[in-house]
Amino acid sequence: MRVFAYVDQRYQYATRAVVGNEATLLTSPPVFAADFNSIWLNGQDFIYIDLHGQPYGVYLYSGPGQLSGALGLATVRHARLSGAVVFATTCYLPRSHFLEAFLTAGARAVIAGAGINWGTRGRLSGAQLLARSVLRQMESGLPVEAALAEAKRRLRLSPRRLWEREATEDALAFRLFAREHVKREAASVERGA
C-alpha cells in the first residue's frame, strides 16, 4: 500500500508511528503551500494529513499560531487521487472546502472530524490512534468502511479512553465522507435547502 503523509513538523514523530517507516513523510516546514506539488498526492493509496484547519479556509496551516500556509485548496483540486483514502486529523475539515476538493480530485473517501481534533506530538492520542488502526485494517484487506468501524470498535475498548476522554470522544465522532457526499451537497444547494 502506498502511504503518503503531510504534517505539521511538530507532529512528525507521532505521524511516523501512525503511518510506519515505509510511508513517504513530508513536513511543514520546510515545505509550504507555495512549494507543495499536487503530483506528490497522485498514485497514493492512503493519504494522512495532520495540518491545522479553519472553517471555510482555503489553506491548511502549520507552525505555532497556525500562521504558515502548508497546503492550498488549488493544489488539492489539481491532484489526481485515483481512489485514495484521505485521513485528515485537520480541525474543521468537513466545514472547509477541502472535503469537496479531495473528493472531486478523486479520493474514494475522506475520513475526518467536524470540530477540533486532538492529537499529540510524541505518543499517539485520539484521531492519531484511529488513523493508525484504520490504516492497519486496510492493509489487512478490509474495505475502508469496515476498517473505520473496526478501528472505532478497538478505540472504544482501549483503556486510553478512560484518561484521554476528550480525544477519544472526538476520534469516535470521525465520519467517512464519499463522493456521494459531494453530490448530495450540490443537490441540497440547488434546492435551496
Helices and strands as residue ranges (DSSP letters): E 3-8, G 9-11, H 12-19, E 24-28, G 38-41, E 46-50, E 59-62, G 64-66, E 68-72, H 73-77, E 85-88, G 93-95, H 98-104, E 109-112, H 127-139, H 144-157, H 160-163, H 165-172, E 175-178, H 179-191
